[in-house]
Amino acid sequence: MANPFSLLSGTKKVDGKVVLITGAARGIGAGLAERLAARGAKVALVGLEAEEQQKVADRIGANAHSWEADVTSWDALEQATKGVVEHFGGIDIVIANAGIATAGFVRSVDRAAFEKVIEVDLLGVWRTFRVTLPHVIERKGYLLAISSLAAITHAPGMANYAAAKAGVEAFSNSLRAEVAHLGVKVGVAHPTWIRTDLVESADAHPVFGKLRASMPGLIGKTYPLDVALDDLEAGILKRARTIHVPRWVGGLKLLRAFLPPIIEIGSRSRVPSADKAALADIEARGAFESAVTGHGGRAATKG
């Protein structure tokens, strides 16, 4: 059966288009690569986890190719982009999806791990777009940055992630105005908690998993990966300005000014014990092990 999103008005075909996706080894990146390739796109997978990423390319077949590159490295991104253009002939769509997270409070989290999140999640988007932009301009294409619900709701224990993802949103909004006259569209996506390696790893953390589980209502709900892929795929086909996963996330933007004090009130009964437990976890496992979550985060911070 045809995907119902293909029947949406205003959609554009991706058949024959070249789509570069960072962080494509697993989760959202891998899922989008498979879905867009099924629509006839040629997908360039770019990221650190070379073996896992190659498995994704192998599943897809001839319309996929993998390049190992760190999104924080200018040289690596330039080499990967050059390889993509040589292999596929150009770039139409770029999805800056690579991202990592840590667990920890500002006063005690491992400093290097904290800063690596900002480097990957914010500067990685800037570097990815800057390097690929000339090729996207040439084809009047589309740039999509994966931000997060965390750009809107700033929870304790996620200061670096929230700051990076809010920065991604602001960066994308500025960039959109800069390149509109060149025929390039820019989108920003805000997924809530999605069942991915990153979220599952955070949930397994002995301290911050419990803190996350205490989030009330929709704010704390975790959605299946397919929910995110459905909304993101539909948005990509429309070259959407914003993609909210699910749609209620967009409604929170209307309440953004009121959210920080609400979160602060809700945190009063939870943070003191979590803060104490975080210090104990750091004492037991070390600051680095306590902070790093997910396969992608470990790959980005190794060495």
C-alpha atoms as one frame of an Amber mdcrd trajectory, in Angstrom:
protein
   0.000   0.000   0.000   1.289   3.469  -0.856   2.349   5.638   2.021  -0.606
   7.969   2.784   1.757  10.931   3.088   2.450  10.661  -0.642  -1.113  11.787
  -1.222  -0.641  15.031   0.686  -1.030  18.164  -1.361   2.097  20.224  -1.773
   4.485  17.293  -1.543   7.543  17.070  -3.751   9.098  13.933  -5.093  12.430
  12.754  -3.762  12.823  10.213  -6.556  16.318  10.688  -7.959  17.226  13.342
  -5.389  20.436  13.041  -3.386  19.836  13.194   0.362  22.777  13.543   2.761
  21.952  12.430   6.309  24.303  12.771   9.273  24.079  10.400  12.217  22.618
   7.716   9.969  23.842   4.609  11.788  20.679   4.046  13.782  17.413   5.589
  14.976  15.942   8.552  13.124  18.841   8.899  10.692  18.787   5.269   9.609
  14.987   5.192   9.463  14.785   8.274   7.249  17.488   6.891   4.969  15.500
   3.708   4.440  12.196   5.505   3.897  13.545   8.093   1.473  15.493   5.457
  -0.450  12.255   3.497  -0.785  10.851   6.593  -2.521  13.710   6.551  -5.015
  16.147   8.906  -3.294  19.885   8.347  -3.335  21.006   8.511   0.269  24.448
   9.495   1.508  25.019   8.290   5.062  27.553  10.344   7.021  28.646   9.631
  10.577  31.085   8.152  13.064  29.717   4.639  13.535  31.104   3.231  10.302
  30.190  -0.423  10.801  26.596   0.242  11.854  26.174   2.819   9.106  27.443
   0.356   6.500  24.817  -2.133   7.658  22.154   0.492   6.905  23.656   1.105
   3.462  23.759  -2.638   2.784  20.086  -3.003   3.721  19.144  -0.216   1.332
  21.283  -1.369  -1.577  22.691   0.472  -4.574  20.951   3.763  -3.773  22.916
   4.173  -0.537  26.552   4.793   0.272  28.297   5.391   3.592  31.013   7.900
   4.508  32.702   7.939   7.900  32.990  11.494   9.198  32.847  13.443  12.436
  30.437  16.380  12.072  32.689  18.482  14.302  35.606  18.140  11.868  35.806
  20.563   8.947  38.246  18.336   7.099  36.185  15.180   7.562  32.976  16.887
   6.454  34.639  18.421   3.421  36.086  15.063   2.382  32.747  13.304   2.886
  30.874  15.998   0.961  33.364  15.796  -1.871  32.889  12.042  -1.929  29.106
  12.351  -2.015  29.200  14.806  -4.913  31.646  12.639  -6.849  29.601   9.498
  -6.207  26.061  10.828  -6.697  26.656  13.978  -8.760  25.383  16.576  -6.302
  23.308  17.148  -3.159  19.626  18.161  -3.040  18.674  17.684   0.605  20.739
  17.732   3.797  19.374  16.389   7.075  21.588  17.399  10.009  20.545  14.667
  12.392  23.758  13.756  14.231  23.350  14.347  17.931  24.438  13.090  21.335
  23.384  13.712  24.920  24.837  13.471  28.398  23.291  13.045  31.808  24.336
  15.398  34.552  23.835  18.583  36.507  25.924  21.625  35.632  27.767  21.694
  38.960  29.019  18.113  38.733  28.837  16.795  35.146  32.054  15.883  33.340
  33.204  19.101  31.672  34.480  17.547  28.444  31.339  15.457  27.981  29.157
  18.515  28.609  30.956  20.588  25.984  31.027  17.752  23.444  27.222  17.826
  23.286  27.255  21.482  22.259  30.038  20.828  19.776  28.197  17.935  18.092
  24.581  19.071  18.422  25.007  22.759  17.569  28.368  23.314  15.884  27.936
  20.042  14.018  24.790  21.422  12.377  26.537  24.684  11.445  29.503  22.849
   9.968  27.359  20.355   8.083  25.244  23.088   6.515  28.175  25.378   5.770
  30.114  22.664   3.910  27.154  21.315   1.941  25.344  24.603   1.288  27.029
  25.453  -2.058  25.770  22.173  -3.500  22.273  22.638  -2.078  22.132  26.168
  -3.499  23.104  24.818  -6.896  20.043  22.555  -6.855  17.729  24.923  -4.944
  17.315  22.258  -2.331  16.341  21.825   1.291  18.164  21.845   4.629  16.590
  20.197   7.672  18.081  20.493  11.159  16.902  18.092  13.849  16.320  20.130
  17.001  14.207  18.800  19.873  11.382  19.357  22.316  14.287  20.298  24.600
  14.619  23.554  22.662  11.223  24.508  24.082  11.129  22.798  27.480  14.387
  23.153  29.407  14.538  20.320  31.925  17.074  19.975  34.752  19.966  17.674
  33.927  19.800  18.647  30.256  21.330  22.135  30.240  23.811  21.456  27.443
  21.346  19.536  25.283  18.614  22.166  25.724  21.053  24.984  24.946  22.352
  23.232  21.834  18.909  22.367  20.494  17.565  25.874  21.172  20.611  27.156
  19.308  19.812  24.870  16.386  16.319  26.347  16.172  17.603  29.935  16.264
  20.364  29.158  13.778  17.876  27.601  11.352  15.495  30.531  11.616  18.269
  32.988  10.770  19.609  30.834   7.957  16.154  30.492   6.401  15.962  34.244
   5.847  19.502  34.329   4.467  19.038  31.730   1.721  15.405  32.178   0.685
  16.391  34.380  -2.256  18.674  31.573  -3.457  15.782  29.146  -3.730  16.840
  27.094  -0.698  14.318  26.123   1.979  15.306  25.522   5.595  13.400  23.440
   8.092  13.801  22.656  11.773  12.290  19.600  13.464  11.296  19.270  17.105
  10.867  15.612  18.105   9.756  14.794  21.624  11.035  11.645  23.374  11.350
   8.953  20.695  12.244   5.313  21.295  15.851   5.455  20.072  19.196   4.341
  21.441  19.817   7.833  22.805  16.556   7.899  24.797  16.776   4.274  25.943
  20.307   4.859  27.191  19.202   7.965  29.091  16.290   6.051  30.607  18.707
   3.351  31.806  20.828   5.878  33.718  20.615   5.078  37.450  19.926   8.692
  38.400  18.582  10.619  35.445  16.422   7.783  34.149  14.338   8.141  37.308
  14.224  11.919  36.934  13.061  11.564  33.330  10.418   9.007  34.329   8.932
  11.574  36.732   8.108  14.004  33.911   4.318  14.409  33.825   1.851  13.749
  31.002   2.787  14.238  27.379   6.069  15.921  28.359   7.379  12.593  29.613
   5.763  10.233  27.114   8.023   8.238  24.793   6.758   7.581  21.264   7.668
   4.752  18.864  10.282   5.530  16.223   7.713   5.178  13.433   5.747   8.131
  14.825   8.778  10.362  14.337   9.577   8.902  10.925   5.993   9.459   9.717
   6.014  13.139  10.679   9.558  13.788   9.506   9.015  12.059   6.172   5.868
  14.078   5.553   7.687  17.300   6.434  10.622  16.521   4.168   8.281  15.839
   1.257   6.706  19.272   1.801  10.054  21.009   2.421   8.441  22.136   5.662
   9.576  25.156   7.651   8.883  23.397  10.962   8.152  19.773  11.816   6.687
  18.978  15.221   6.801  15.385  16.426   3.988  14.945  17.388   1.940  17.999
  16.500   1.218  18.991  20.105   4.883  20.008  20.413   4.077  22.982  18.198
   1.410  24.069  20.657   3.995  24.329  23.412   5.726  27.089  21.478   2.732
  29.284  22.196   3.332  28.735  25.919   7.118  28.998  25.801   7.349  32.080
  28.031   5.451  30.304  30.822   7.308  26.974  30.717  10.523  27.749  32.678
   8.746  28.701  35.933   6.391  25.718  35.562   9.354  23.362  35.153  11.118
  24.970  38.107   8.108  24.426  40.358   7.790  20.806  39.253  11.501  20.218
  39.862  11.556  21.396  43.473  10.561  18.011  44.860  12.690  15.962  42.451
  16.044  17.669  41.941  17.467  17.701  45.508  17.485  13.900  45.820  18.645
  13.504  42.211  21.482  15.942  42.809  22.663  13.915  45.797  22.345  10.667
  43.828  24.279  12.155  40.891  27.218  12.997  43.150  27.164   9.451  44.510
  27.057   7.986  40.995  30.040  10.117  39.956  31.921   8.937  43.040  31.149
   5.309  42.153  31.650   5.314  38.374  33.606   8.462  37.616  32.360  11.692
  36.021  32.827  10.543  32.430  31.016   7.201  32.749  28.214   8.874  34.673
  27.755  11.480  31.931  27.989   9.653  28.593  24.856   8.019  27.184  24.154
   6.074  23.982  26.338   4.451  21.356  26.619   7.713  19.428  27.682   9.644
  22.492  30.366   7.101  23.322  31.655   7.154  19.734  31.780  10.960  19.714
  33.606  11.255  23.012  36.058   8.341  22.827  39.678   9.303  23.069
